[in-house]
Amino acid sequence: MRPRVFIHTNDKQWIGALLSRHSLKRNSARPDRFDVEILHVDDFPFLREREGQRFLRGGTRHRVWRMDDLQSFTPLRFVPPARMGYAGRACVIDPDIFAVGDIYELLSRDMAGAAVMARRRSERRDGAAATSVMLLDCSALRDWDAETQFAELFRFERDYKDWIELRDLDPERIGWLEPEWNDFDRLTPETKLLHNTKRRTQPWKTGLPVDFVPADKFKRIPPLRLLMRLRAEWLGEHALLGRYRSHPDRNQERFFFGLLRECLDNGVVSEDLLRDEMRRNHVRHDAFQVLERTPPLPT
């Protein structure tokens, strides 16, 4: 079976997913040896069926499932093994991840007996995996059933945070990738997969109203945690959260818009689609001006 890269996404990150797919093939020396499939949340009804329901996350039952959240696609990280018939090799990535190096090097590497490979979220947090990029031996993951595991969140039998960081998985089944295969907002000559993981500075969102639910950073300050929860309940999930800021690294902005320029030229993205995404506040409103000042990417 040919290896496959899965990009999971929703409407808000659709342009990112299209550019991600383009970058994977563009920057591989062997683009004919693997497939790329986009998983869209709308194709998985079990996600929408939970709209408005509370689920367990970080030990609290107050988080509400919303399909319009910027990252409503994350449960789809656990779909690929079943999609592959529990056979073969797969990689799953977020739609804000773009290939700088050759993804086939990852797809064909020795997993040394691991069922899953990912980078650590932080060197200071043992055991927490950054599942935004995972290399999967699908034959070793027959116990992964995304719909069943997702339902357990709403029965408060499984914690989203533990699930998404692979804390529920036997550590012996996890292998660790080098950070270059999921480089967090860092673009260097060693970068293989660039991840614009800091949502507030994603280069294609600059100036738009924030449309994601921020991480809970006030666990140790109960009054502030309560205020944040009341803000969301009374005013809306995204109220008073400000706007997206410019990415501090202009090279990453140029890289994204260089990919976008190519996708417009080859028809992967149409001008009408881009204007519609701008109208829906999924892409910054000055995108065409940014494209005008963006040089072509090196071939």
Legacy VTK file of the C-alpha trace (Angstrom):
# vtk DataFile Version 3.0
C-alpha trace
ASCII
DATASET POLYDATA
POINTS 299 float
0.000 0.000 0.000
1.289 3.462 -0.920
1.976 5.696 2.068
-0.396 8.594 2.496
-0.290 12.012 4.120
-3.536 13.165 5.707
-4.228 16.874 6.225
-7.184 17.472 8.537
-9.013 20.764 8.344
-12.211 22.792 8.536
-13.516 25.740 6.521
-11.477 28.259 8.480
-8.200 26.583 7.540
-9.182 25.409 4.038
-6.692 27.661 2.215
-3.954 26.444 4.529
-4.828 22.826 3.755
-4.664 23.436 -0.007
-1.274 25.131 0.288
-0.037 22.396 2.610
-0.945 19.732 0.058
0.807 21.718 -2.681
3.965 22.105 -0.575
4.165 18.369 0.174
4.310 17.438 -3.507
6.303 20.515 -4.560
9.187 19.916 -2.181
9.507 16.147 -2.478
12.032 14.489 -4.773
9.617 11.533 -5.001
6.108 13.023 -5.227
4.842 9.978 -7.152
5.534 7.606 -4.247
2.896 8.893 -1.821
-0.666 10.208 -1.822
-2.173 13.206 -0.031
-5.743 13.233 1.298
-7.561 16.131 2.941
-9.944 15.230 5.774
-12.654 17.886 6.214
-14.755 18.015 9.383
-17.961 18.193 7.325
-17.332 14.645 6.106
-17.471 13.263 9.658
-20.998 13.698 11.084
-20.020 12.424 14.534
-18.279 15.768 15.125
-21.299 17.937 14.300
-23.629 15.732 16.352
-21.855 16.974 19.493
-22.360 20.675 18.779
-23.013 22.601 21.995
-22.258 19.671 24.310
-19.793 19.839 27.183
-16.721 17.633 27.230
-13.802 16.879 29.500
-10.662 18.884 28.819
-7.818 19.559 31.207
-9.812 18.154 34.113
-12.760 20.522 33.653
-16.213 19.786 32.223
-16.919 23.394 31.207
-15.489 23.296 27.666
-18.217 23.281 24.991
-17.728 21.618 21.606
-18.107 24.126 18.763
-17.741 23.218 15.106
-16.817 26.802 14.244
-13.731 26.706 16.483
-10.484 27.226 14.579
-9.249 23.763 15.589
-12.402 21.666 15.423
-10.497 19.261 13.165
-8.144 17.904 15.849
-10.142 14.689 16.603
-9.487 13.692 12.989
-5.846 13.079 13.911
-6.996 9.617 14.994
-8.867 8.764 11.769
-6.009 7.704 9.416
-5.390 4.125 10.668
-9.007 3.128 9.959
-8.957 5.092 6.699
-5.929 3.022 5.653
-7.642 -0.246 6.590
-5.192 -0.598 9.489
-2.374 -1.275 7.041
0.619 0.615 5.730
2.318 3.853 6.645
0.628 7.226 7.063
1.425 10.699 8.280
-1.173 13.133 9.630
-0.551 16.887 9.823
-2.409 20.074 10.694
-3.496 22.439 7.892
-1.103 25.138 9.121
1.941 22.949 8.426
3.916 23.376 5.225
6.649 21.200 3.769
10.051 22.802 3.433
11.870 19.471 3.145
10.951 16.122 1.618
8.021 14.427 3.376
8.949 11.092 1.768
12.018 10.981 4.012
9.624 10.837 6.947
7.198 8.393 5.345
10.000 5.950 4.570
12.058 6.186 7.751
12.689 3.307 10.155
10.184 3.578 13.012
12.211 1.129 15.132
9.103 -0.729 16.282
7.111 2.346 17.328
3.417 2.540 16.463
3.461 6.350 16.479
6.218 8.914 16.088
5.843 12.589 17.006
7.953 15.354 18.496
7.716 16.300 22.151
5.525 19.298 22.896
8.247 20.604 25.163
11.523 19.277 26.466
10.237 20.191 29.938
7.073 18.056 29.625
7.939 14.385 29.523
5.416 12.197 27.772
3.387 14.932 26.046
3.404 14.474 22.270
2.740 17.167 19.690
0.249 15.224 17.581
-0.010 17.985 14.983
2.488 15.824 13.069
2.361 12.054 13.530
4.006 9.250 11.609
1.795 6.160 11.957
2.269 2.440 11.536
-1.405 1.821 10.857
-1.147 -1.945 11.365
-0.089 -1.326 14.979
-3.014 1.023 15.732
-6.072 -1.211 15.466
-7.228 0.125 18.832
-7.671 3.627 17.381
-11.309 4.452 16.636
-11.782 8.210 16.414
-15.578 8.217 16.716
-15.618 5.947 19.778
-12.827 7.818 21.534
-14.403 11.180 20.726
-17.701 10.055 22.293
-15.867 9.171 25.504
-14.954 12.845 25.962
-18.638 13.722 26.379
-19.255 10.912 28.867
-16.304 12.357 30.827
-14.506 9.015 30.500
-11.581 10.432 28.529
-9.830 13.793 28.845
-9.274 15.621 25.564
-5.874 16.874 26.668
-4.631 13.390 27.555
-6.042 12.027 24.298
-4.548 14.697 22.059
-1.112 14.473 23.729
-1.052 10.633 23.563
-0.899 10.360 27.342
-3.458 7.536 27.048
-1.033 5.531 24.897
1.598 3.153 26.271
4.878 5.152 26.124
6.602 2.067 24.727
4.543 2.511 21.538
5.749 6.096 20.947
8.926 7.111 19.138
10.217 10.669 19.120
10.844 12.788 16.033
13.399 15.516 15.684
11.873 19.008 16.154
12.615 19.836 12.508
9.729 17.561 11.482
7.325 19.869 13.337
9.151 23.172 13.650
7.088 25.522 15.812
7.188 28.929 14.081
10.856 28.425 13.281
12.193 28.445 9.727
15.851 27.448 9.432
17.954 25.503 6.908
17.190 22.389 9.000
13.396 22.816 8.959
11.520 19.955 7.290
7.926 20.862 8.196
7.145 24.444 9.186
4.268 24.714 11.669
2.668 28.129 12.155
1.440 26.902 15.500
1.025 30.250 17.282
-2.495 30.931 16.150
-2.468 34.661 16.897
0.404 35.260 14.436
-0.532 32.980 11.542
0.703 34.960 8.489
-2.524 34.713 6.469
-4.697 36.001 9.343
-3.021 39.322 10.213
-5.535 42.001 11.181
-8.574 39.710 11.352
-10.664 39.302 14.546
-9.486 36.370 16.667
-11.745 33.375 16.035
-10.247 30.673 18.230
-10.749 29.630 21.833
-7.551 30.486 23.740
-5.797 27.912 25.868
-6.684 27.884 29.548
-3.698 29.641 31.132
-5.349 30.566 34.428
-5.683 27.209 36.185
-3.668 28.505 39.138
-5.577 31.798 39.289
-9.208 30.753 39.895
-10.719 34.279 39.767
-9.253 34.936 36.306
-10.272 31.487 35.128
-13.840 32.206 36.257
-13.828 35.590 34.496
-12.684 33.980 31.232
-15.433 31.375 31.478
-18.091 34.023 32.210
-16.810 36.160 29.308
-17.312 33.228 26.931
-20.747 32.333 28.318
-22.134 35.888 28.408
-20.477 37.537 25.401
-19.445 34.634 23.162
-16.391 32.429 22.815
-14.383 35.001 20.832
-15.531 38.235 22.470
-12.871 40.737 23.596
-10.001 38.605 22.267
-8.591 41.226 19.904
-7.078 40.665 16.472
-4.452 38.528 14.824
-0.980 40.079 14.819
1.793 40.079 12.225
4.142 37.123 12.300
7.490 38.226 13.775
9.410 36.365 11.033
8.842 37.949 7.636
10.477 34.939 5.962
7.578 32.774 7.120
5.068 35.253 5.738
6.960 35.292 2.422
7.043 31.488 2.355
3.276 31.196 2.828
2.451 33.841 0.235
5.025 32.356 -2.143
3.091 29.079 -1.945
-0.165 30.978 -2.415
1.225 32.711 -5.511
2.082 29.308 -7.008
-1.337 27.885 -6.159
-3.032 30.823 -7.881
-0.813 30.357 -10.926
-1.491 26.618 -11.239
-5.205 26.770 -10.433
-5.098 24.996 -7.051
-6.585 28.200 -5.614
-8.760 30.436 -7.760
-8.985 34.196 -7.371
-12.695 33.822 -6.644
-11.994 31.331 -3.852
-9.366 33.608 -2.327
-11.723 36.604 -2.392
-14.456 34.502 -0.798
-12.070 33.386 1.959
-11.168 37.027 2.575
-14.858 37.943 2.764
-15.425 35.179 5.340
-12.483 36.451 7.451
-10.489 33.272 6.838
-7.724 35.153 4.989
-6.390 38.648 5.697
-8.057 41.402 3.690
-4.816 42.704 2.178
-3.803 39.324 0.735
-3.541 40.573 -2.841
-1.326 43.474 -1.786
0.925 41.063 0.106
1.093 38.818 -2.976
2.234 41.779 -5.096
5.270 42.344 -2.900
6.101 38.645 -2.439
8.912 37.294 -4.641
8.586 33.841 -6.242
9.909 30.958 -4.190
13.168 29.353 -5.320
12.517 26.293 -7.479
LINES 1 300
299 0 1 2 3 4 5 6 7 8 9 10 11 12 13 14 15 16 17 18 19 20 21 22 23 24 25 26 27 28 29 30 31 32 33 34 35 36 37 38 39 40 41 42 43 44 45 46 47 48 49 50 51 52 53 54 55 56 57 58 59 60 61 62 63 64 65 66 67 68 69 70 71 72 73 74 75 76 77 78 79 80 81 82 83 84 85 86 87 88 89 90 91 92 93 94 95 96 97 98 99 100 101 102 103 104 105 106 107 108 109 110 111 112 113 114 115 116 117 118 119 120 121 122 123 124 125 126 127 128 129 130 131 132 133 134 135 136 137 138 139 140 141 142 143 144 145 146 147 148 149 150 151 152 153 154 155 156 157 158 159 160 161 162 163 164 165 166 167 168 169 170 171 172 173 174 175 176 177 178 179 180 181 182 183 184 185 186 187 188 189 190 191 192 193 194 195 196 197 198 199 200 201 202 203 204 205 206 207 208 209 210 211 212 213 214 215 216 217 218 219 220 221 222 223 224 225 226 227 228 229 230 231 232 233 234 235 236 237 238 239 240 241 242 243 244 245 246 247 248 249 250 251 252 253 254 255 256 257 258 259 260 261 262 263 264 265 266 267 268 269 270 271 272 273 274 275 276 277 278 279 280 281 282 283 284 285 286 287 288 289 290 291 292 293 294 295 296 297 298
